[in-house]
Amino acid sequence: MNAVTTTTVRGACPHDCPDACALITTVQGGIAIKVQGNPEHDHTNGVLCTKVSRYTERSYHPQRVLTPLKRVGPKGSGQFEPVGWDTALADIADRLRHIAARGPGAAQAILPYNYAGTMGLVQGDSVSARFFNRLGASLLDRTICSNAGGEALVHTLGGKVGMRVEHFAQARLILIWGSNSIASNLHFWRYAQEAKRKGARLVCIDPRRTETADKCHEHVALLPGTDAALALGLMHELIVHDWLDHDYLQRHTQDWERMRERALQWPPQRVAQVCGIDPDQVRRLARDYGACRGEDGGS
């Protein structure tokens, strides 16, 4: 009787996440039986998110879809039948060819709603863009998670760059704005907790009382869609109390005077009416933010 061999395979998570978690997969008889984080990976410290920690259940689930499914009933009816890959690909190619042949206007009906796939650079950054451009399809950014944040980073910093997450452990004030970090960014949360133990103040800005908001020192429960008003109100307080880095504003910003003029139209009382919060919350948060300027480990 042949003995079943057990081996471990080291790798990295294939999902499109900046944490890039290191994985250790235990394989027995050619089947993955356990996926765990690599404790030697400094950033994740062996901790995985819920999606990946249950990877084997997903991969070997009896209801996992293993073949293409073709709709055989009206939209919304839930009627599908399995077909082979050759049949599915030929059907899709025929439909795309038929639409593209009707001209540029009709080709825009092709909506290329795909993104990173297997995370290959050739697929993600090259082939699919050329393919859909050749068809005359509609142009989409195609990311479902970071478009707004990416644009903000480009306009603010000149590129989609960020800070090392480890640096959050040295912060004095952490604003968690519109993010339920415990559920969606657990590795950042580890550093936020480290900062909290060192005396940092954590503030969550979110209409919902999330798990993260519940663990912060303060929850700013503004009304949905009023984030810009709160941001302008914070700027108002920073300006009127001169909690500003004038050298940075002069060297690294554009149209500051126009921004200043706009922000001064949003005193805490007006912000409170729009956002549904106490005006003292705006004043206190701006004061805490301004107090960090120039200190080691600022906000």
C-alpha positions in Angstrom: 0.0 0.0 0.0 1.5 3.3 -1.1 1.9 5.9 1.7 0.2 9.3 1.2 2.8 12.0 1.0 2.2 15.4 2.6 4.1 18.4 1.4 4.0 22.2 2.0 4.0 24.7 -0.9 5.0 28.3 -0.4 3.3 31.0 -2.5 1.4 34.2 -2.5 -2.3 35.1 -2.6 -3.6 35.6 -6.2 -6.2 38.2 -5.3 -5.8 41.8 -6.3 -4.9 43.2 -2.9 -1.9 45.3 -2.0 -1.2 43.2 1.1 0.2 40.4 -1.1 -0.1 37.8 1.7 2.5 35.0 1.8 0.8 31.6 1.9 1.8 28.1 3.1 -0.4 25.4 1.5 -0.4 21.9 2.9 -0.9 19.3 0.1 -1.7 15.7 0.8 -2.0 13.2 -2.0 -2.1 16.0 -4.6 -5.0 17.8 -2.8 -4.7 21.0 -0.9 -6.0 20.4 2.6 -5.0 23.6 4.4 -4.1 27.2 3.5 -2.5 29.4 6.1 -0.5 32.6 6.3 3.2 32.5 6.4 4.3 33.8 9.9 7.7 34.9 8.4 5.8 37.5 6.2 6.3 40.7 8.3 3.3 42.6 7.0 0.6 40.0 7.5 2.3 38.1 10.3 0.6 34.8 9.3 -2.9 36.2 9.4 -5.2 35.8 6.4 -8.5 37.4 5.5 -11.7 35.3 5.7 -11.8 34.8 1.9 -8.4 33.2 1.7 -8.3 31.4 5.0 -11.2 29.2 3.7 -9.6 28.8 0.2 -9.8 25.0 0.3 -13.5 25.0 1.0 -14.0 27.3 -2.0 -11.8 25.3 -4.3 -13.3 21.9 -3.5 -16.9 22.9 -2.8 -19.3 20.4 -4.4 -21.3 23.3 -5.9 -18.3 25.0 -7.5 -19.0 25.9 -11.1 -16.4 24.0 -13.3 -17.8 24.6 -16.8 -19.3 27.6 -18.6 -23.0 28.0 -18.2 -25.2 29.2 -21.1 -28.5 30.9 -20.4 -31.4 29.0 -22.0 -34.3 31.0 -20.6 -35.4 34.7 -20.3 -33.1 37.0 -18.4 -33.7 36.7 -14.7 -35.2 33.2 -15.0 -32.1 31.5 -13.6 -32.2 28.9 -16.4 -28.8 27.8 -17.5 -27.2 24.7 -18.9 -23.5 23.6 -18.9 -21.6 23.8 -22.2 -18.0 22.9 -23.2 -15.3 25.6 -23.3 -15.0 25.3 -27.1 -18.7 25.9 -27.5 -18.8 28.8 -25.1 -15.7 30.6 -26.6 -17.0 30.1 -30.2 -20.4 31.5 -29.2 -18.9 34.5 -27.5 -16.5 35.2 -30.4 -19.4 34.9 -32.9 -21.5 37.4 -31.0 -18.6 39.9 -30.6 -17.8 39.6 -34.3 -21.4 40.2 -35.2 -21.7 43.4 -33.1 -18.4 44.8 -34.1 -19.2 44.3 -37.8 -22.2 46.7 -37.5 -19.9 49.7 -37.0 -18.3 51.9 -34.3 -21.6 53.0 -32.9 -22.9 49.5 -32.4 -19.6 48.2 -31.1 -19.9 50.5 -28.1 -22.6 48.2 -26.8 -19.7 45.8 -26.0 -19.0 46.5 -22.3 -15.6 45.0 -21.3 -16.3 44.5 -17.6 -13.3 42.4 -16.7 -10.3 43.3 -14.6 -7.2 41.6 -13.2 -8.2 37.9 -13.9 -5.2 35.7 -13.0 -3.2 38.8 -12.1 -0.9 38.4 -15.1 0.6 41.6 -16.4 0.2 40.7 -20.1 -3.5 40.0 -19.6 -4.2 42.8 -17.1 -2.3 45.6 -18.7 -1.9 44.7 -22.3 -3.8 42.1 -24.2 -7.4 42.8 -23.1 -7.1 46.5 -23.8 -5.8 45.9 -27.3 -8.4 43.3 -27.9 -11.4 45.4 -26.9 -9.9 48.5 -28.6 -9.8 46.6 -31.8 -13.4 45.7 -31.5 -14.4 49.4 -30.9 -15.8 48.5 -27.5 -16.7 51.1 -24.8 -13.8 52.3 -22.7 -14.0 51.7 -18.9 -11.5 52.0 -16.1 -12.8 48.6 -15.1 -11.7 48.6 -11.5 -14.5 48.1 -9.0 -12.7 49.2 -5.9 -10.3 52.0 -6.2 -11.1 54.4 -9.1 -12.2 57.4 -6.9 -9.2 56.9 -4.5 -6.8 56.5 -7.4 -7.9 59.8 -9.0 -7.6 61.6 -5.7 -4.1 60.3 -5.3 -3.1 61.3 -8.8 -4.4 64.9 -8.3 -3.0 65.2 -4.8 0.4 63.4 -5.0 0.9 63.1 -8.8 0.6 59.4 -8.9 -1.1 56.4 -7.3 1.3 56.1 -4.5 0.8 55.6 -0.8 2.6 55.3 2.5 4.0 52.2 4.0 1.3 50.7 6.2 3.8 50.0 9.0 4.1 53.8 9.5 0.6 53.9 10.9 2.0 52.4 14.1 3.8 55.7 14.7 0.8 58.0 14.1 -0.8 60.2 16.8 -4.1 60.5 15.0 -5.7 58.1 12.5 -8.8 59.0 10.6 -10.5 56.0 9.2 -12.8 57.6 6.6 -15.5 55.5 5.0 -13.8 52.2 5.7 -14.7 49.2 7.8 -11.1 48.2 8.3 -11.7 45.3 10.6 -13.7 43.6 7.9 -11.9 44.8 4.8 -8.3 45.8 5.7 -7.4 43.7 8.7 -3.6 44.0 8.3 -3.8 47.8 8.5 -6.0 47.4 11.6 -3.1 45.6 13.4 -0.9 48.7 13.0 -3.8 51.0 14.0 -4.2 49.0 17.2 -0.5 49.2 17.8 -0.7 53.0 17.5 -3.7 53.0 19.8 -1.7 51.2 22.5 1.0 53.9 22.2 -1.6 56.6 22.8 -2.9 57.4 19.3 -6.4 58.6 18.8 -8.6 56.7 16.3 -11.6 58.4 14.7 -14.0 56.6 12.3 -16.0 58.7 9.9 -18.9 56.6 8.6 -22.7 56.8 8.4 -22.9 53.3 9.8 -21.8 52.1 13.3 -19.5 49.4 11.9 -17.3 47.1 13.8 -14.4 49.5 13.2 -16.4 52.5 14.4 -17.2 50.6 17.6 -13.5 50.1 18.4 -12.4 53.7 17.7 -12.3 56.5 20.3 -14.8 58.5 18.3 -17.4 57.8 15.6 -18.4 60.7 13.4 -21.8 59.4 12.0 -22.3 61.9 9.2 -25.2 61.6 6.8 -24.6 59.6 3.6 -23.1 61.7 0.8 -22.0 64.7 3.0 -18.3 63.8 3.2 -17.2 66.8 1.2 -19.0 69.2 3.5 -17.2 67.7 6.5 -13.8 67.9 4.7 -14.4 71.6 3.9 -15.5 72.2 7.5 -12.2 70.7 8.8 -10.3 72.9 6.3 -12.2 75.9 7.6 -11.0 75.3 11.1 -7.4 74.6 10.1 -7.4 77.9 8.1 -9.0 80.2 10.7 -6.7 78.8 13.5 -3.7 78.8 11.2 -3.0 75.1 11.8 -1.3 75.0 8.4 2.0 74.0 6.8 2.5 77.1 4.8 5.8 75.9 3.3 4.1 72.8 1.9 1.1 74.8 0.5 3.5 77.2 -1.3 5.7 74.5 -2.8 3.4 71.6 -3.5 -0.1 72.9 -4.2 -2.0 74.7 -6.9 -4.9 77.1 -6.6 -4.6 77.2 -2.9 -6.3 80.6 -2.6 -9.4 79.3 -4.5 -9.5 76.3 -2.2 -9.1 78.6 0.9 -11.9 80.8 -0.3 -14.2 77.8 -0.8 -13.4 76.3 2.6 -14.0 79.5 4.5 -17.7 79.2 3.3 -18.1 76.1 5.5 -18.0 77.0 9.2 -18.8 74.2 11.7 -22.4 75.4 12.1 -23.1 75.0 8.4 -21.3 71.6 8.3 -23.3 70.4 11.3 -26.6 71.2 9.5 -25.6 69.4 6.3 -23.9 66.4 7.9 -26.3 65.9 10.8 -23.5 66.1 13.5 -22.6 68.3 16.4 -20.5 71.4 15.4 -18.2 70.7 18.3 -17.3 67.4 16.7 -16.0 69.3 13.7 -14.1 71.7 15.9 -12.6 69.0 18.0 -11.5 66.8 15.1 -9.9 69.8 13.3 -8.1 70.7 16.6 -6.8 67.2 17.0 -5.7 67.1 13.4 -4.0 70.5 13.6 -2.2 69.6 16.8 -0.3 66.8 14.9 1.3 69.2 12.4 5.0 69.2 12.6 5.2 66.5 15.3 7.0 63.2 14.7 4.4 60.6 13.8 1.8 63.1 12.6 -1.7 62.1 11.5 
